[in-house]
């Protein structure tokens, strides 16, 4: 990044556990630094597993000014122009895998994420977090939109065994990932945040050498591997820490702000 200007840079930030804390709190240091970064011409975007509609409010809140990677790489959306740049969806075989997981673990909350919203199709148990939108319950057969991904909200103590069972089935045409200690996700084959980034760079003419990325969990791994400069928050899993070029403070202390300060110090 030495010799580059802030206005050259495209900074992609994971949301939960990186930019934002539980409960929707964003450290004020992050908001101030993002404002400073974009005022200097920097391009700030989100790279998240979140869906299209809930992320719109967040984009406005933080002042993101560049197309964002959504659904863990399943879509790229330009909120300023209200334009879908790229999207992928689950194949017929992947959908059948989702059905089988729901049948095997009927006590687990499950959601099908689509461009027009998220549909709760698993166990109807009380939420232990505040959703961006009220849950929309549906029978899985009634979800007619393209399935961008499936998300399983599992008990922390069962996560490893459930992921192991899914892996043992050798389902074709899926990418199995985890975005937190209690979320398991089934994505389209080859779908990662890195794939979303590659499609964005290709379609919008962005130089990959200008890409900076920050994350905190396993679903960020490929993105960090692809970025020209990668960073992670304190407390990230060892595999993520090992991949990062820059190791930062905790999310609570303002890791995104710390990264932006680092960029300001090394850029012209």
N, C-alpha and C positions, 0 to 999 in steps of 0.2 A: 504493500500500500504506500510505501515511501514514494514521494514525488507526485502522487495523485492529489487531486483537489476533492474537497467534500462533495462538490457538485457532480463528481464522477461516480460516486458510490451509490450502490443499491443495498440497503440494509434490511434484511429479512429477520424478523423476530418471532419466535414461538410466543404463544400467549400464556397459557396456564403453567404456572411454576417458573416462568421466565420474566415476562412483562407484567403479568397480573398475579396477585396472590389469591388464595381462596376467599370466597365471599365477594369477589369482583373488585377488590382494592388494587389500585395502581399507585405505586409510590410516586409522590409528587416530583421527586428527582427525575424519574423517567419522563414524565410529561413535559417538564421544563427542558430536558435535554433533547427530546424529539422535536420540540418546537424550534429550538436553536439549530438543530441539524437541518431541518427542512427549510428554515429561513436562509440558510447558507447554500441552498440549492441541492442538498442531499435528498435521496429518494428513500423514503421509509415505507415498509410494507410488513404485513403480517404473514406468517407461515404457520398455519394452524390446522388442527383437526376439526375445528368448528365449521358449522354450516354457513350457507350463503346469507340467510336472513338475520340470524343472531349477530353475525360479524359486522353487518352494516352499521349498527349502533356503535360498536367498538371502534370501527374505522373513523367515524366522526369524532368520537371522544378523544382519541389519541392524535388525530391529525395525520393519519396515514395518507400519503400522496402518490402512491404507486400501486399497480395491480398486486393483489394479494393471492397467496396460495391457500386454498381451502381444502377441506375433506382429506387432510394429510396428503395432498398432492393430486387428488381426484379432480380438482377444478382450479382454474386461475380466473379471477374476476377483477375487472377494472371498475371500481365503485364510482370514480369521478365521471366516467363516461357511461356508466350503467351498461357494461358490455361484458359478455362471457367470452373469454379469450380461448379457453381450452377446457374440456371436461372428458372424463372417463366414467365408466359405470360397470357394475358387476355383471358378469356373464350369466347365462342360464345355469351353468354348472356351479358357479359361485353362489348363486341364489339357493340352489339345492343344498349346498353346504350350510348356509345360514339356517335353513329350515331344520336340518338335522341337529345342529347345535341347540336350537331352541327346544326341540323334542327331547334331547338328551338332558338338558338342564332347565326344566320348566320353572324352577324357582328363581331364575335369574332375570333381571330386567334386561330387555333388548329393544333396540331402536333401529329402524331403517331410516337412513338419512338420504333425502332427495333434494333436488334443487328447489322444490316448492315447499319444503318443510321436513320435519322429522316426525316419524310415526312410531309410537310405542306399541310393540307387538309381543312383548314377553310378559313376565309376571308383573302384575299391577301392585307393586309394593310402594310404601311411602318413600318419597325422595329425601335424601339426606343432604341435599344442597339446593340452592335457589336457582331454578332454571331461568334462562333468558326469556323463554316463552312458556306458556302453560302447555303441559303435555297433550298431544293429540293421540288418543288411543284408537287403534285400528286392528282388524284381523289381517294377518300377513297377506292373505289372498286378495285383499282389497287395496293394497298399495300398488297402484298402477304406474306411477311415475318411474323413471329410471332410478335404480338403487345405486347411489354413489358409494355407500359403504354401510356396514352393519356394526353397531356398537353394543357390547355386552358390559353392563355394570355389575361386577361380581364382588362377592365378599373377598376382602384382601387375603384371608387365609385359604381361599379356594382358587385363587388366580393361577398359581403355578400348575395345579393339577388339571384345571380346565384347559389351559393352554397346551399342556402336554397331551391331553386327550385329542384336541383338535389337530395338533401336529401329527399324532399317530394315525390319523385317518387318511393322510396323504391326499387331501382334497386338491384337485387340479384347479387352475385358473384363479387362485386367490393369493393374496399377500396377508399374512397374519402378523399383527403388530400389537404393541401395547403403548398407550399414551399416558398412563399413570399407574399408580399402585392398584387401582380398582377398575380400570378400563381395558378391555380387550377389543380389538377391532379387526374385522375382515374387510379387506380392501380389494379392488381389482388387481389382477396379476400385474406385477411390475409397477404398481402404484406406490410412490413415495413422494415426500416433499421435494426430493432431488429431481424426480421426473417432472413434477410441476414446474420447478425452476428451469429445467432444460427446455421445456416447451415454451415458457415465457420468454426466455432469452432468444430462442429461435424465431418466435413469431413477432417479437417486438424489437429485435435488433439490439439487445442488451449484451454488452461484452462480459462474459463470465469472469474475466479478470477483475471486474469492478464489484463483484458480489461479496458481501459480508453477511454472515449468518450467526445467530445466537440461539441456543436451545438448552434443554435440561434433561431430556429423556430419550428412550430408545427410538421413538418415532422421529427424532431429530437427527439420528446418526447419519443417514445418507446425505441429508442436506449439509451437515457440517463437513462431510467428506468431499462434497462437490464445491463448496464455497472457496473463493480465493483466500479468504481469511475467516476462520471459525473461532467461536467463543462459547463458553459454557458457564453456567452459574455454579457457585459453590454448592456442594452436596449432590451434584449429578452422579449417576452411576459411573463406576470406573471406566467402562467402555467409552462413555461420552467424554469423560475427563481426558482420556488418553488421546482422543481425536482432536481436541480443541487446541488451536494455536495460542489462544488467550484464555486464562482462567480468571474468573471475576469474583466479586462478592456474591452474597446471597440475593435472591430475588427481592426479599424484604428490604434489603439495604440499597436497592436500586441498581441491579446488574446492567440493565440496558443503558442507564445514564453513565455508568462506569465505562462501558464499551464506547459510547459516543465520545466521552472525554479522551479515551485512548486514541480514537481516530482523529480527533481534533489535534492531538499532539504530534501525530506522525504525518499528517497530510499538510500540504502547502496551502 
